[in-house]
Amino acid sequence: FLNTHIKNKEMHILYNVSGKTDPFFRKERKFQMSPSKKLLYASLFILTACGTMFTGTIHNVSIISNVRGADVFMNGRLQCQTPCSIALKKRISEYVFEVKKDGYQTAKIQLPSSINLVTVANTSNLSTGGTTDLSTGGFWVYNREILFTVMERENPTAADKKQTAILNYAFQNYDFIWSEVFSKTAGEYVTTLSKMTGLTNSQIFRLAEKDEMPIEPDVFALNVLKASQAGRK
């Protein structure tokens, strides 16, 4: 959390959404309280695990591949088939997934963890909440909610390799592409994608948004590939 204060018989708690530091993601919670409980609440809050309270100990991640129905393995055990979602317990070590399908090369996806900024206040004052976050997993955060993997055929042709390059570039650089779309200026990333696909800048702009809002990177990548293939027919 960022700070807490009491005002007009309410406790105000200001905090950032997990993994976000931009003020746009800053949230505030208010709790009604009587004057007699102010001291009690303040004392309890010092002992509270902020990471556990506000961001939880479970991280839900969606795993998507350009080939539907691929098997997703974690620690050698089958978890699901793409597209699917998995609930992960937060921990210090990274998660590693293997995605397999007959006729395609096995793809490996890594999901590293990082320190949850919401827990910094707890650890800096050595409060009980800090140790609680460490024990529950609330101390850690994952900054990716969608894992998109491009599966390549076992014996790829030149066309297959080009499709893989397009999907990877569109997905991995979507944030930069969206920035150019938002500013309505075709820069390095839109121009590069245009050269790779044969699509015009205007076509890429339209594919990158829906109702003037950004879309999921995996959806954008797949739409770009489909549009580029349709243009060659």
Salt bridges, closest charged atoms under 4 A:
GLU10 OE1 - HIS12 NE2 3.33
GLU28 OE2 - HIS12 ND1 2.74
GLU98 OE1 - LYS100 NZ 3.76
ASP160 OD1 - ARG153 NE 3.79
